[in-house]
Every structure is written in structure tokens, then in C-alpha cells.
Amino acid sequence: MMGVARALFSGPIAANDADSTEAVAVLLALEVFISLEWKINDSLFIEIGSKVVFNWCANKSMRPLSLQSTFTDIERKIEKVGSVVFFMVEKKGNEMASNLAIAGINRGDMFKAR
């Protein structure tokens, strides 16, 4: 929320398109957060660059059937975290995510930093 990244990750994701990839990245972000065992008094903020994925997160009826299991997992993780806020970022406003995506293309395994 204050513009400071608390954790970063990148790695290969098997998906058919950019929106599916971003949905899986949301799930991975929640898994990374849970694995760090951080305790928060506020909400976890997750930046989303796709309006389609943002709408999927906000409205269950808009989710494609092919991603139902992914969103079921996302909802379970959200229950573990507590409060999660999804917000849209400008397409070119998240340079760090873009750089991690590019680095992830050449990485065979998951990279996590905190």
C-alpha cells in the first residue's frame, strides 16, 4: 500500500493465456504470503494488471469454468490470510512485476525473496 514490496517471486507457470497466468500468479502470491508466516493487522494488497482477472476476483459468476479449481484454491487461501484487497495497476505502472516476468521466462524453478 505504501509502495514497498515485502516479497517477490518469479517462475514458470503453465497457462494458456495471459489472464490465466495472472490468475495462477494470484494463487501463488497467496501461497508465498502464507508460507512466510507473516502476521498482519491490516489487509494484504495484491496488484492485478488485468481488468479481466480483477473482475474474476471480484465477481464469481464471471469466472471461466476452466479456472474454477484455481479460484476455489484462491478462496481457501484468502480465508487463511484474513483480509485481502485486490486493486488494479496501470499496464505500465508495475515495472517490477514486468521485470520478474521476464526473468521468470529463463528460470526453471520458483524464485522467492523477502
C-alpha positions in Angstrom: 0.0 0.0 0.0 2.9 2.3 0.7 4.7 1.3 -2.5 7.2 -1.1 -0.7 7.4 -4.7 -1.9 7.6 -7.1 1.0 8.2 -10.2 -1.1 8.9 -11.0 -4.7 8.6 -14.2 -6.7 9.0 -15.4 -10.2 9.0 -18.7 -12.0 7.4 -20.6 -14.8 3.6 -21.0 -14.9 1.8 -23.4 -17.2 -1.2 -21.5 -18.6 -2.9 -21.0 -21.9 -3.1 -17.2 -21.9 -2.1 -14.0 -20.0 -5.3 -13.9 -17.9 -5.0 -17.5 -16.8 -1.3 -16.8 -16.0 -2.2 -13.8 -13.8 -5.0 -15.8 -12.0 -2.4 -18.5 -11.2 0.0 -15.8 -10.1 -2.6 -14.5 -7.6 -2.8 -18.0 -6.1 1.0 -18.2 -5.9 1.1 -14.8 -4.2 -1.2 -16.0 -1.5 0.8 -19.2 -1.1 4.0 -17.2 -0.8 2.5 -14.9 1.8 1.1 -17.9 3.8 4.5 -19.7 3.7 6.2 -16.6 5.1 4.0 -16.9 8.2 3.7 -13.1 8.5 1.1 -11.8 10.8 -0.7 -8.7 9.6 -3.1 -6.3 11.3 -4.4 -4.9 8.1 -5.1 -6.3 4.6 -2.8 -8.0 2.2 -2.8 -5.9 -1.0 -2.5 -7.8 -4.4 -1.9 -5.8 -7.5 -3.6 -7.0 -10.6 -2.8 -5.7 -14.1 -5.6 -7.4 -16.0 -9.2 -6.0 -15.8 -10.5 -9.4 -16.7 -8.7 -11.1 -13.8 -9.7 -8.2 -11.5 -13.3 -8.9 -12.4 -12.9 -12.6 -11.9 -11.6 -11.9 -8.4 -14.5 -9.6 -7.6 -17.3 -11.5 -9.3 -17.6 -15.3 -9.0 -20.2 -15.5 -11.8 -17.7 -14.1 -14.3 -15.0 -16.8 -13.7 -14.4 -19.3 -16.5 -15.2 -22.9 -15.8 -11.6 -23.8 -16.7 -10.3 -21.9 -13.7 -12.9 -22.9 -11.1 -10.4 -25.1 -9.2 -7.8 -22.2 -9.2 -10.4 -19.8 -7.8 -11.5 -22.4 -5.2 -7.9 -22.6 -4.1 -7.6 -18.8 -4.1 -10.7 -18.5 -1.8 -9.3 -21.1 0.6 -6.0 -19.2 0.8 -7.9 -15.9 1.3 -9.6 -17.5 4.3 -6.2 -18.3 5.8 -4.8 -14.8 5.2 -7.9 -13.0 6.5 -8.3 -9.8 4.6 -7.1 -9.5 1.0 -7.6 -6.4 -1.2 -7.2 -6.7 -5.0 -6.5 -3.5 -6.9 -5.8 -2.6 -10.4 -2.5 -1.2 -11.5 -1.7 0.7 -14.7 -0.4 -1.6 -17.5 3.0 0.1 -17.4 2.8 1.1 -13.8 4.3 -2.1 -12.4 7.8 -2.3 -13.7 9.0 -4.7 -11.0 6.3 -7.3 -12.0 7.3 -6.9 -15.6 11.0 -7.5 -14.9 10.2 -10.5 -12.7 8.0 -11.9 -15.5 10.9 -11.5 -18.0 13.3 -13.1 -15.5 10.9 -16.0 -14.9 10.9 -16.9 -18.6 14.6 -18.0 -18.2 14.1 -19.6 -14.8 13.3 -23.3 -14.5 12.2 -23.1 -10.8 10.5 -20.8 -8.4 12.4 -17.8 -7.1 11.3 -16.2 -3.8 12.7 -13.2 -2.0 11.6 -11.4 1.1 
